[in-house]
């Protein structure tokens, strides 16, 4: 018999309480695809995908899963500045074009992620040494607008939703991040506003999204407050932002989610007229027991509770997971478990078997109100 620590017991207890509220059918895999279930409610379901042989378009087994379950894709890394812009004067669309071609061949929509990731650690290394010259603001503006115009023009009419700006609110302080680019522009607000106005002019029919990872776990209070202040400022300045993308990398932990505070946050966002997207859903399971059955039950219960709340907002239409199967999840390398066991935060396991989380997502779609 497995002996649980007090921490494991608390986490499992919270998960078990949520699981007890679910009907037995939640744990049985339904026949319809997740995208079909989403479509029935006026929504779309999709996943991140890569251009490589892992969780990517050249992995035939993985793409069979993608085609069976998804109607919507997003490039995991291939449309970020690091991939597209190896130097200030050169664009490399090899990976991005491959994913676009795959999506078009298979009748799948593709989101754009992202036109500006305003964190220094996630921008090209050449930014650090870039000479913005005497007219720094003008040079920074030209650098940004050239990038956005080039990307949007290349995929004109094919990408209809962009994460224009990604993660510019610092979770520790709620303030806006500064980068070499924003400092040259004079302020982060000026940089962000230019990004959105440029994207609107070049892709007038596309949904323009601010994407960030504030969440409902305790400890996110400052981040949530900062994002609300940021969104309020965008509205006050007339910046053309259509929606908030909520990454939804949930954390299974012993502290209960702040459901009331999270709902208040979402109410405030939608009250300002923003639509919603779930852009990068998965569950981080490092606090759950090593036992797969117990861990999967806790992950599924937490995911179902979160999605039920989020799906109650009819402003939410697009739902994307950050990878469909555990072997290709960013969590394996970015946030490995201390016990050395693989993370199990995705809908399918390493043998492509559907886990309880897949059934929980299906049940959430089935229970969602129509859009």
Secondary structure as the mmCIF struct_conf table of DSSP 4:
data_model
#
loop_
_struct_conf.conf_type_id
_struct_conf.id
_struct_conf.beg_label_comp_id
_struct_conf.beg_label_asym_id
_struct_conf.beg_label_seq_id
_struct_conf.end_label_comp_id
_struct_conf.end_label_asym_id
_struct_conf.end_label_seq_id
HELX_LH_PP_P HELX_LH_PP_P1 UNK A 2 UNK A 5
HELX_RH_AL_P HELX_RH_AL_P1 UNK A 6 UNK A 20
TURN_TY1_P TURN_TY1_P1 UNK A 21 UNK A 21
BEND BEND1 UNK A 22 UNK A 22
HELX_RH_3T_P HELX_RH_3T_P1 UNK A 24 UNK A 27
BEND BEND2 UNK A 28 UNK A 28
BEND BEND3 UNK A 31 UNK A 32
HELX_RH_AL_P HELX_RH_AL_P2 UNK A 34 UNK A 39
TURN_TY1_P TURN_TY1_P2 UNK A 40 UNK A 42
STRN STRN1 UNK A 44 UNK A 49
STRN STRN2 UNK A 50 UNK A 50
BEND BEND4 UNK A 51 UNK A 55
STRN STRN3 UNK A 56 UNK A 56
TURN_TY1_P TURN_TY1_P3 UNK A 57 UNK A 58
HELX_RH_AL_P HELX_RH_AL_P3 UNK A 60 UNK A 69
BEND BEND5 UNK A 71 UNK A 71
STRN STRN4 UNK A 72 UNK A 75
BEND BEND6 UNK A 76 UNK A 77
TURN_TY1_P TURN_TY1_P4 UNK A 78 UNK A 79
BEND BEND7 UNK A 80 UNK A 80
HELX_RH_AL_P HELX_RH_AL_P4 UNK A 81 UNK A 84
BEND BEND8 UNK A 86 UNK A 86
STRN STRN5 UNK A 87 UNK A 87
TURN_TY1_P TURN_TY1_P5 UNK A 88 UNK A 89
STRN STRN6 UNK A 90 UNK A 90
HELX_RH_AL_P HELX_RH_AL_P5 UNK A 94 UNK A 105
TURN_TY1_P TURN_TY1_P6 UNK A 106 UNK A 107
STRN STRN7 UNK A 109 UNK A 117
HELX_RH_3T_P HELX_RH_3T_P2 UNK A 120 UNK A 122
BEND BEND9 UNK A 123 UNK A 123
HELX_RH_3T_P HELX_RH_3T_P3 UNK A 125 UNK A 129
BEND BEND10 UNK A 134 UNK A 135
HELX_RH_AL_P HELX_RH_AL_P6 UNK A 136 UNK A 154
TURN_TY1_P TURN_TY1_P7 UNK A 155 UNK A 158
STRN STRN8 UNK A 159 UNK A 166
STRN STRN9 UNK A 169 UNK A 169
TURN_TY1_P TURN_TY1_P8 UNK A 171 UNK A 173
BEND BEND11 UNK A 174 UNK A 175
STRN STRN10 UNK A 176 UNK A 176
HELX_LH_PP_P HELX_LH_PP_P2 UNK A 177 UNK A 177
HELX_RH_AL_P HELX_RH_AL_P7 UNK A 180 UNK A 185
TURN_TY1_P TURN_TY1_P9 UNK A 186 UNK A 186
HELX_RH_AL_P HELX_RH_AL_P8 UNK A 188 UNK A 202
BEND BEND12 UNK A 203 UNK A 203
TURN_TY1_P TURN_TY1_P10 UNK A 204 UNK A 205
BEND BEND13 UNK A 206 UNK A 206
STRN STRN11 UNK A 207 UNK A 212
BEND BEND14 UNK A 216 UNK A 217
TURN_TY1_P TURN_TY1_P11 UNK A 218 UNK A 219
HELX_RH_AL_P HELX_RH_AL_P9 UNK A 221 UNK A 237
TURN_TY1_P TURN_TY1_P12 UNK A 238 UNK A 238
STRN STRN12 UNK A 243 UNK A 246
STRN STRN13 UNK A 249 UNK A 251
BEND BEND15 UNK A 254 UNK A 255
HELX_LH_PP_P HELX_LH_PP_P3 UNK A 256 UNK A 257
HELX_RH_AL_P HELX_RH_AL_P10 UNK A 259 UNK A 271
TURN_TY1_P TURN_TY1_P13 UNK A 272 UNK A 273
STRN STRN14 UNK A 275 UNK A 284
TURN_TY1_P TURN_TY1_P14 UNK A 286 UNK A 287
BEND BEND16 UNK A 288 UNK A 288
BEND BEND17 UNK A 290 UNK A 290
HELX_RH_AL_P HELX_RH_AL_P11 UNK A 292 UNK A 311
TURN_TY1_P TURN_TY1_P15 UNK A 312 UNK A 312
TURN_TY1_P TURN_TY1_P16 UNK A 314 UNK A 315
STRN STRN15 UNK A 316 UNK A 321
BEND BEND18 UNK A 322 UNK A 322
BEND BEND19 UNK A 324 UNK A 324
STRN STRN16 UNK A 325 UNK A 325
HELX_RH_3T_P HELX_RH_3T_P4 UNK A 326 UNK A 328
TURN_TY1_P TURN_TY1_P17 UNK A 330 UNK A 330
HELX_RH_AL_P HELX_RH_AL_P12 UNK A 331 UNK A 334
BEND BEND20 UNK A 335 UNK A 335
TURN_TY1_P TURN_TY1_P18 UNK A 338 UNK A 339
HELX_LH_PP_P HELX_LH_PP_P4 UNK A 341 UNK A 343
BEND BEND21 UNK A 346 UNK A 347
STRN STRN17 UNK A 348 UNK A 348
TURN_TY1_P TURN_TY1_P19 UNK A 350 UNK A 351
HELX_LH_PP_P HELX_LH_PP_P5 UNK A 353 UNK A 353
STRN STRN18 UNK A 354 UNK A 354
HELX_LH_PP_P HELX_LH_PP_P6 UNK A 355 UNK A 355
HELX_RH_AL_P HELX_RH_AL_P13 UNK A 356 UNK A 367
BEND BEND22 UNK A 368 UNK A 368
HELX_LH_PP_P HELX_LH_PP_P7 UNK A 369 UNK A 370
#
